Amino acid sequence: MNKHIIYSFLALSLIIKVQTAVAIKDSTSVDKKFFYEQGFNISQFAKQFVSFNNATLNSNLPYLLTGNFVYKNFGFRYGLNAISNNSKSNANIDGSNSTNQPSSNVTKTSSLDFREGFFYHKQVAKKLVANMGIDLLASNSKSDITTHDFSSFSQANSTTFDSKVTSTTESYGFGPFISIQYFLLRKLSIGTETSFYYFIENNVQNAKSTTIDTNSLGTNIISQTNESKGTAQRTEIKIPLTIFLYVKF
C-alpha cells in the first residue's frame, strides 16, 4: 500500500514537472510586448568602405545605424550617421615660364545625419512585418578647402596665392515612410524602406583669399573676403534600394 502511494506521488510529481516545463517553454516562445531592434545599413557600409572597380555602391539612405523600439503595435525609431574625411594634395611642377611652382590643396569635410520617427507596427505574415509612420530629420555638413600656390619666375618676381573656402549646409525635414522586414531567423531579419521627405536647407559660404605679388618695384597685397547665404526647399523620394540587417533583443 505504501509503495502504491509512493509511486502515485512520484508519477504526479513528474506530470507536474512536465506541465511546468511545457508552460515555461510556451511562455518564452510568445513574442514580447516590448522589444528593441538594432539595425545596420549594409548598403551604406559598402558605399563607405568597400569599392568595386574604383566605384562605390550608391545608397540613397545616409543612416549607417538605426534602431527600433516597439511596444505592442507602436514604435519609435532613430537613425544616425557621421562621416569625416581629410585629404591633401601637393604639386611641384617646373614649367617653361617658371623656375618653381609648388602648390598644395587641403580639403576637410564632415557630415552628421540624424532622424527620429514614430510608426505603427504590423505583422502581415509569419516572417514578414511592416512599419508605417512619419520621420523628423536633421543634418549638418561642412567643408573647408584651403589652397596655397606659389610661382617664382625669378628671384625678384614671385606670386603667392592663399585661399580658404568654408561651406556649411544645415537641413531640416519631415515626411512619411513605409518599411518592411523579413525574418531570416527568430531574432535576425533584413529590411528595406521607402519614404517621401520635405526639406528646408540653409547654406552659408565664406571665402577669403590673399594674393601677394613681389617684383622689382615692390610688394603688392590684395585681400578679398566674400560671404554668401541662401535658403532652399526640396522634396526627396527614397526608393527601396537600401538593405538593413536587424538584430532583435
Backbone torsions as a table, in degrees:
resi	resn	phi	psi	omega
1	MET	NA	-44.0	179.4
2	ASN	-64.9	-37.0	179.2
3	LYS	-64.0	-41.4	178.8
4	HIS	-62.2	-38.6	179.2
5	ILE	-65.2	-43.5	-179.6
6	ILE	-64.0	-44.4	179.1
7	TYR	-62.2	-41.3	179.2
8	SER	-64.2	-40.3	179.2
9	PHE	-65.1	-43.0	178.6
10	LEU	-64.1	-40.9	178.7
11	ALA	-64.4	-42.8	178.7
12	LEU	-63.5	-40.4	178.4
13	SER	-63.8	-39.5	179.2
14	LEU	-65.6	-41.5	178.1
15	ILE	-62.4	-41.8	-179.9
16	ILE	-64.2	-41.7	179.2
17	LYS	-64.0	-42.5	179.9
18	VAL	-63.9	-44.5	179.3
19	GLN	-63.6	-39.0	178.6
20	THR	-65.1	-42.4	179.0
21	ALA	-63.2	-41.8	178.6
22	VAL	-64.3	-41.4	-180.0
23	ALA	-63.9	-41.1	178.9
24	ILE	-65.2	-41.7	178.9
25	LYS	-62.8	-41.6	179.5
26	ASP	-65.9	-38.0	-177.7
27	SER	-69.0	-33.2	178.8
28	THR	-76.1	-23.0	-179.5
29	SER	-82.2	-14.8	178.3
30	VAL	-72.9	136.6	179.8
31	ASP	-61.7	142.0	-179.8
32	LYS	-72.5	148.0	175.1
33	LYS	-70.9	-31.8	177.8
34	PHE	-122.9	132.4	176.0
35	PHE	-151.7	164.2	179.4
36	TYR	-125.0	140.5	176.9
37	GLU	-122.9	127.8	174.4
38	GLN	-100.1	122.7	-177.4
39	GLY	-110.0	148.9	179.6
40	PHE	-132.2	127.6	-176.0
41	ASN	-80.3	99.7	-179.7
42	ILE	-65.2	-40.9	-179.1
43	SER	-64.5	-42.4	179.9
44	GLN	-67.4	-36.5	177.2
45	PHE	-61.1	-44.2	178.5
46	ALA	-65.0	-37.9	-179.4
47	LYS	-65.1	-39.3	-174.5
48	GLN	-85.6	-33.2	-168.9
49	PHE	-121.4	-11.7	-177.7
50	VAL	-122.0	133.2	178.2
51	SER	-120.5	146.6	178.5
52	PHE	-124.8	112.4	179.2
53	ASN	54.5	47.3	178.6
54	ASN	64.0	17.8	176.1
55	ALA	-126.9	155.2	-179.7
56	THR	-112.2	150.7	178.2
57	LEU	-68.4	135.4	-174.5
58	ASN	-94.5	113.2	175.1
59	SER	-106.9	135.8	-177.5
60	ASN	-97.7	11.3	172.9
61	LEU	-123.8	126.2	-173.1
62	PRO	-83.7	-4.6	-170.1
63	TYR	-85.5	112.5	179.5
64	LEU	-75.0	-39.0	178.8
65	LEU	-115.9	140.3	176.5
66	THR	-146.5	156.5	-179.7
67	GLY	-148.1	149.0	179.8
68	ASN	-123.4	126.6	170.2
69	PHE	-106.2	120.2	-174.5
70	VAL	-125.5	130.8	171.8
71	TYR	-124.6	113.3	-175.0
72	LYS	57.1	-111.2	-176.6
73	ASN	-109.5	13.4	-178.1
74	PHE	-127.6	146.1	-174.8
75	GLY	-146.0	165.2	174.4
76	PHE	-128.5	137.0	179.7
77	ARG	-132.5	159.7	177.5
78	TYR	-138.3	160.0	173.8
79	GLY	-141.3	143.3	-175.2
80	LEU	-148.4	140.0	174.6
81	ASN	-156.1	139.9	177.5
82	ALA	-137.7	133.4	-178.3
83	ILE	-132.8	138.9	175.9
84	SER	-140.1	127.7	-179.5
85	ASN	-133.0	138.0	175.1
86	ASN	-129.4	134.2	178.4
87	SER	-141.7	149.6	-179.2
88	LYS	-142.8	136.5	177.2
89	SER	-129.2	142.6	179.2
90	ASN	-128.6	147.1	178.0
91	ALA	-142.2	144.5	176.0
92	ASN	-139.4	90.0	-170.8
93	ILE	-107.0	129.1	174.7
94	ASP	-97.4	115.0	-179.9
95	GLY	-106.2	171.5	-177.9
96	SER	-70.6	-23.9	-177.4
97	ASN	-103.0	5.4	-179.0
98	SER	-143.2	150.5	177.9
99	THR	-85.5	-26.7	-179.1
100	ASN	-160.9	138.2	-177.9
101	GLN	-144.8	66.3	177.1
102	PRO	-76.4	148.6	178.2
103	SER	-151.9	158.2	177.9
104	SER	-144.1	150.5	179.6
105	ASN	-140.0	121.9	-179.0
106	VAL	-118.2	126.1	-179.9
107	THR	-122.4	126.9	176.7
108	LYS	-123.8	126.0	179.3
109	THR	-130.7	147.1	176.6
110	SER	-149.8	150.5	178.5
111	SER	-151.1	148.9	178.3
112	LEU	-136.4	123.5	179.6
113	ASP	-120.7	134.6	-178.8
114	PHE	-142.1	143.3	173.9
115	ARG	-143.7	155.7	170.5
116	GLU	-142.5	145.7	-175.2
117	GLY	-150.8	158.9	176.5
118	PHE	-120.6	140.2	-172.9
119	PHE	-149.8	164.7	174.1
120	TYR	-102.4	128.8	-174.9
121	HIS	-104.1	126.4	-176.6
122	LYS	-138.8	128.6	173.8
123	GLN	-88.6	114.6	-175.2
124	VAL	-97.5	-16.5	176.7
125	ALA	-153.4	178.7	-175.9
126	LYS	-59.0	-40.5	-177.3
127	LYS	-118.6	12.9	-175.3
128	LEU	-126.6	129.7	176.6
129	VAL	-126.5	156.0	179.2
130	ALA	-131.4	143.7	176.5
131	ASN	-124.3	134.6	179.2
132	MET	-132.5	127.3	-178.1
133	GLY	-169.6	-156.3	-177.7
134	ILE	-134.9	142.3	-178.5
135	ASP	-113.0	150.3	167.4
136	LEU	-115.7	134.8	-171.8
137	LEU	-130.8	150.1	175.2
138	ALA	-148.7	142.3	178.4
139	SER	-148.8	154.5	178.3
140	ASN	-142.5	129.0	177.8
141	SER	-132.6	145.4	-177.3
142	LYS	-143.7	142.4	176.3
143	SER	-138.6	138.1	175.3
144	ASP	-122.1	123.7	178.3
145	ILE	-120.3	115.0	-179.2
146	THR	-112.5	126.9	-176.5
147	THR	-123.8	137.7	175.7
148	HIS	-133.5	125.4	177.9
149	ASP	-129.5	139.3	177.5
150	PHE	-136.8	126.0	179.0
151	SER	-123.9	127.7	179.7
152	SER	-124.5	113.9	178.8
153	PHE	-93.0	-21.1	175.6
154	SER	-165.3	176.0	179.9
155	GLN	-64.2	-26.1	-177.2
156	ALA	-104.9	3.0	-176.2
157	ASN	-136.0	111.5	-179.2
158	SER	-151.1	158.3	178.3
159	THR	-135.2	130.7	176.8
160	THR	-118.7	130.1	179.9
161	PHE	-126.7	123.6	177.3
162	ASP	-126.1	134.4	178.8
163	SER	-145.0	153.9	175.1
164	LYS	-142.2	124.7	179.0
165	VAL	-118.5	120.8	179.8
166	THR	-114.4	124.5	179.6
167	SER	-121.6	132.4	179.5
168	THR	-129.8	133.4	178.2
169	THR	-129.0	125.0	174.4
170	GLU	-117.3	133.2	-179.7
171	SER	-135.8	147.5	178.6
172	TYR	-135.1	140.7	-177.2
173	GLY	-156.2	176.0	177.3
174	PHE	-158.6	164.5	177.3
175	GLY	164.6	165.9	-179.1
176	PRO	-82.2	158.4	177.6
177	PHE	-147.0	158.2	172.2
178	ILE	-134.0	130.7	177.6
179	SER	-131.1	152.9	176.3
180	ILE	-129.8	151.1	177.4
181	GLN	-135.5	136.7	176.7
182	TYR	-116.2	126.0	-175.4
183	PHE	-86.5	114.2	174.2
184	LEU	-75.3	-40.8	174.6
185	LEU	-130.6	178.4	-176.2
186	ARG	-61.1	-34.0	-178.3
187	LYS	-120.2	14.2	-179.1
188	LEU	-131.7	127.6	-177.6
189	SER	-143.7	160.8	171.9
190	ILE	-119.6	151.4	-177.0
191	GLY	-153.5	166.5	175.9
192	THR	-146.0	173.3	-176.6
193	GLU	-156.1	163.0	173.5
194	THR	-134.8	150.1	-175.1
195	SER	-155.3	163.6	176.5
196	PHE	-131.9	112.0	-173.5
197	TYR	-115.5	147.8	173.7
198	TYR	-116.0	129.8	-175.3
199	PHE	-123.9	148.6	166.1
200	ILE	-118.8	125.5	-176.3
201	GLU	-118.0	137.7	174.6
202	ASN	-115.3	123.3	-177.4
203	ASN	-117.1	134.2	177.1
204	VAL	-132.9	131.5	177.8
205	GLN	-131.1	128.0	176.5
206	ASN	-118.3	129.6	-179.6
207	ALA	-127.7	130.1	177.2
208	LYS	-130.1	136.0	179.4
209	SER	-143.9	148.1	177.7
210	THR	-135.8	127.0	177.6
211	THR	-117.9	127.7	-179.7
212	ILE	-119.5	114.4	177.0
213	ASP	-105.0	126.6	178.7
214	THR	-121.2	127.6	176.9
215	ASN	-146.5	-169.7	-176.1
216	SER	-66.6	-20.3	-179.8
217	LEU	-87.6	-13.1	-179.9
218	GLY	138.2	-158.1	-176.8
219	THR	-121.0	132.2	179.1
220	ASN	-119.2	126.1	-177.5
221	ILE	-116.1	126.7	178.3
222	ILE	-122.3	120.7	178.9
223	SER	-116.9	138.3	179.5
224	GLN	-134.3	142.9	177.0
225	THR	-134.5	133.5	-178.5
226	ASN	-141.0	136.7	178.0
227	GLU	-131.6	134.5	178.0
228	SER	-134.0	143.8	179.8
229	LYS	-132.0	151.2	178.9
230	GLY	-159.9	154.3	177.8
231	THR	-127.8	134.6	-178.1
232	ALA	-135.4	153.6	175.4
233	GLN	-121.8	141.4	-179.4
234	ARG	-153.5	157.8	173.6
235	THR	-116.4	152.4	-174.5
236	GLU	-143.7	127.2	175.4
237	ILE	-102.5	121.6	177.8
238	LYS	-96.5	114.2	179.4
239	ILE	-87.0	154.5	-173.6
240	PRO	-76.4	73.5	176.3
241	LEU	-107.2	-21.1	-176.9
242	THR	-84.0	137.4	179.7
243	ILE	-112.0	127.4	175.6
244	PHE	-108.5	144.9	172.7
245	LEU	-109.4	125.1	-175.3
246	TYR	-114.7	140.6	172.4
247	VAL	-118.4	125.5	-175.5
248	LYS	-96.4	133.5	179.3
249	PHE	-116.3	NA	NA
